[in-house]
Amino acid sequence: MAKILPERPVGAASAAFLRVHRLVESLPDRFVAWSPIVRDGCELPDFWIVEETTLRGLVLLVSEATEEEAGGPGLFGSESTWKDPIETETVRVGKAREALGIASLRGGIVFPDVPGSLLPRRIDGWPRAGKESCRPAVFSEWVESHLGDPLEPSVLQSARARFSPESVVPARHAMRHGPEDDAIRFLTWRQEEILKADLDPGPEGDESARDLGLLLVQGVAGSGKSLVMLHRALLLARLPRPGRVLVLTCNKPLQVELRRRFDELSEGRGSVEFLTFHAFCLKRWPGEGRPSIMDPMRRRSLQEEALASLEKPGLVRHHVEEEFAWIFDHGFVDEDAYAVQPRRGRGFRMDAALRSRMWNASLAFRAACEKEGAADWSLLPLLFRDRLDKTEELPRYDAVLVDEAQFFAPVWFECVKQFLSNRAHLFLSADPSQGFLRRGTSWKSLGLSVHGKSRRLEKSHRSTRPVMDLAWKAWNARVPDDATETVIPVLDGMRDGPEPVWHRFPTFREEASWIEEQIASLVEGGGDPADVLVLHDDWSAARELRERLEERLGEGRAVDAREGAAGPALRVCTLNAATGLESPVVFLAGAQRIFEREGSPDLDSEGRLQARDEATRKFHMALTRAGWRLVVTSAGPLPTEIVKCFGRTG
């Protein structure tokens, strides 16, 4: 069978169109075909078919004419006495030629309901296929006999851009560098297939709340998950039917970047909300009494009180903070539900007695927050869910797209599902090596049935082979072989690029000065500051780096990635907020801090393994933000096995 995009027609389709769609799909698998997503008012042909082996192609129009119309009186008479399908299709052929603007493309017109004996052999120069040709074997022969000459790459690009404008990737959104920069860029076939999958369930769609029109995309870093999600949001916003579309992220920098790219792509056409999940909670909070966000020092004080109440040597405030967040994220109904929940990957052991004290401490923390009319960020979603459960009328969305969904907690999904209309799209983009997925939590346990609704992207299109090779070596050096969720990157066919390099400095000051000089040299030499992303594991060090760079480059030329920029500017971001970001040039500063916690004396053996696992995944994530040039710096040593992965060190 031929590959055809979209796999199913979007929106209402005539019987004639559906019949030809099935015929095109029945062509041999060496054929690929495109059909415009929005057909109403579109003057392009209904299909563009290409034979992959020879690059010969054919565009097709589908006629709605019936046999009765074709055989009736006045068929070739004046328009005032009879609707003339031949004349009508002659006009359509002319309009299709004009819309295509590609003279070298061959065309044909198919009449599924009219015998060929009632039709001329050609209509304005295009051959026709009558009713008797609309059987799979005969249709395949007819298509083969009318294919045009092999198409030049520029013609193929132009035709695909016309038939599938939603798959065009602007050069400024791509990480590629090289002589191909002037070429039109597209989503890969696999990416475009996912982009257009199940866009419209039609009247026969399942309206049950459990189905949700769900589509899950999982893939390696840089495989285009966010890119597909962004283009899908744009496409959904432009479909000829009313609908509210929402894009949710787990961090502010990613939300800002997706919003910026959407605005560039949409050019003001199509409305989509872009929010972090927590901002969504605050924006959609029902009624009065929305809590304020607790002051960090007050939150720390309450956590210290909780730690003291636990009376457990070896525990630190960090453990309490993480366990409270885990409790709130799961929304356990009572202590018994918490007591029986497996704690795989939590980083420290707890017996039944300690669990009971921890549960009571979390209740005390929550009560203190309620008394003060406040909440910390980990508690806010649970309070939001509880408020939603008491609310009858909520605004509904026809499509919700979640990027980096592996970081969305069970309670978060409970909230999201309450805002979905009956036949809504729920599109999830996730990296299985990050977030809750790596700890054994399943989509099914979140109430999401992904069987038969999951797609995978296994090749990175963001990074170069040297960058991905380094990331994979570092991963292999530290992650156990039995890490079943690992997606092995496909390195074959990846483009080459500069080797990543590591520079070690005696102090942070010397490290920061060197980074400042390197970036200033790049920008002053004509480089675009918007192509640079600076990452650091410590927020205060990241802020200091940003301030130094802004002082050197000028106001507004170095910005916090959470805020965005009015013009070209490099971005500075902490690692905890970097998930989903990308840039041609990445400086990963203070890399030694990523690995410091795994050597902490307050960790037991399980905690040390957990810290090592988290550090490795964070380091891997940071490396794979780079699309071309990667520079790693540290003000101290890195683990020996990490150093060995670098081909170059400074």
Residue, then its C-alpha position, 0 to 999 in steps of 0.5 A: m500500500a502507498k503511504i498517504l498523508p493524511e492517512r484519513p481525510v480531515g473533515a467532511a469528504s464526498a463519496a467520490f473523494l473517499r473512493v479515490h482516496r482508497l484507490v491512491e492508498s491501494l497503489p504499490d508501496r513505492f508510491v507516496a502521496w499528499s492531499p491538502i488538509v483543508r480542501d474547502g476553497c482549495e484550488l490545488p489538485d486533490f492528490w499529488i502522487v510520487e513514485e519514490t524509486t524514479l521521482r516521477g509524479l502525477v497530480l489528480l483532481v477528483s470530479e463529483a460529476t454523476e453518470e446522470e449529469a454526464g448523459g443528460p441533455g445539454l451536456f455540451g450546451s450553454e451553462s444556463t440550460w445544464k450544469d456542464p461538468i466538462e466545462t466545470e472541470t476544465v475551469r478547475v484544471g486551469k485553476a489547479r495549474e495556476a495554484l500549483g505554478i509548476a509547469s513540469l507537473r503532470g496532471g489527471i482527472v478522475f471521474p469515479d461515477v462516470p463511464g469513460s465512454l461519456l467523457p472526452r479523452r483529455i480535459d484541457g490537456w489532462p487525461r481522464a480516468g472514468k468509472e471503469s478505471c477506478r478499480p485498484a489494479v486498473f487504477s494502478e496501471w493508469v497512474e503508471s502510464h501517466l507519470g511525468d518525467p523524474l522531478e528535479p529536487s527544487v520541483l519536489q520541494s516546491a510541490r511539497a511546500r504547496f501540498s503540505p505547507e504545515s510540514v515546512v520548517p523555517a530555517r531559523h527554527a532548524m539546527r542545521h548549518g552548511p551548504e543546504d541552508d538555502a534549501i526548503r526544510f521539511l519535517t521528516w516523513r515520520q514526523e509529518e505522519i505523526l503531525k497529521a495522525d487522527l486530526d479529526p475523529g469524524p462523527e463516528g469518533d469515540e466520545s467517551a472520556r477515557d478515549l480522549g482522542l489520545l496520541l502519544v509521541q515518544g522519542v530520543a532527544g532532538s528527534g522532533k517531538s516538540l517540533v511536531m507538537l508545535h506544527r500540530a498546534l498550528l494546524l489544529a488552530r487553522l482547521p475550518r472548525p471552531g475549537r480551543v487549543l491549549v499547549l502546556t509545558c513543564n517549564k517557563p523557558l520552553q513555554v516562551e520558546l514555543r510561543r515565540r515560534f508559534d507567533e512566527l509560524s502563524e503570522g497572526r492566523g490561529s489562536v492557541e494558548f501557551l502556558t506552563f501547567h502551574a500558570f494554567c492552574l492560576k489562570r483557570w482557578p475557579g471562583e475566589g480564594r486562589p492561594s498565593i505562592m509561598d515565600p521560599m524562606r517560609r517554605r524552607s522553614l516549614q520543611e525544616e519543622a517537618l524534618a525535625s518531627l521525623e526524628k530520623p538520622g540521615l534525612v535532610r530537608h531536600h528529602v522532605e521537600e522531594e517526598f512532599a512533592w511526590i505525595f502531593d503529585h499523586g494525590f493519595v486519598d489517605e495514609d493507607a494509599y500512600a503506605v502501599q504505593p511503591r517508592r522505586g527510584r525515590g532515593f532513600r528508604m523508609d520503613a512503615a513507621l517513618r512513612s506514617r510520620m512523613w504522611n502526618a508531616s505532609l498534612a501539617f505542612r498542608a494545614a499551615c499553607e491553608k491557614e496562610g492562604a498560600a501554597d508552594w508550587s508542588l502543592l498548588p496542582l493538588l489544591f487546584r484538583d480539589r477545587l475543580d472537583k467541586t466546580e460544575e462548569l469549566p471552560r472546555y478545550d478541543a485540543v490539549l497538547v502537552d510537551e515533555a509530558q513525562f514530567f507531568a504528575p498524576v494529579w496534573f493529568e487529573c486536572v487536564k482531563q477535566f478541561l477536555s471536551n467530549r471528543a477532544h485531542l490529547f497529544l502527549s510528547a515525551d522522552p521515556s528516559q526522563g521524568f516519572l517514566r524512568r521510575g516505572t510509572s506507566w501511562k496506564s496508571l495515570g488513566l491513559s490508555v496508549h495501546g495502539k495510540s503511541r508513535r516513536l521517533e528514534k533518530s535525532h535531527r537536532s544534534t550532530r554525530p559528535v554531539m550525540d556520540l558524546a551524549w551516548k558514551a556518557w550515558n553508557a558509562r554510567v547507566p546500567d545495561d538493564a535500563t529498559e526504557t533507554v532509546i538507543p540513538v541511530l547515529d548512521g546518517m547523522r551530519d558531522g560537526p565540530e567535536p565537543v570540548w571540555h575546559r576545566f578552570p581553577t575557579f568560577r571567576e576564571e570560567a565565567s571570564w573565559i565564557e564571556e570572551q568566547i561568546a563576545s568573540l562569536v558575536e563581535g565576529g558576526g554571529d547571531p546571539a540568538d544562536v547561543l544558549v548558556l546553561h548552568d546547574d546553579w541559579s545564582a551562577a546562571r544569573e551572574l553569567r547573564e549579568r556579565l554577558e549583558e554588560r559585555l554585549g549590551e542591554g537586552r542582548a543576554v536574557d533569562a530564557r524564562e522571559g524571552a527577548a524583544g530582539p536577537a539575544l542569547r539565552v541563559c538558563t538553569l539546567n532544571a528549566a532547560t528541558g525541551l530547549e535547543s540552540p546551535v551553540v551551547f555552553l554548559a557551565g559549572a558542569q562539576r555541580i551536576f555530579e556533586r550530590e552523588g558524593s554527598p556523605d548523607l546518602d545511603s547506598e540507594g540514595r547514591l545510586q539514585a543521585r548518580d542516575e539523576a546526574t547522568r540523565k541531567f548531563h545527557m539532557a544538557l549535552t543534547r540541547a546543542g545542535w552544532r557546537l557544544v562547549v562544556t566547562s567546569a570549575g573543578p573535576l568531572p567524574t573520570e568516566i565522563v572525562k574519558c568520553f571527550g575527544r578534546t579537552g582544553 
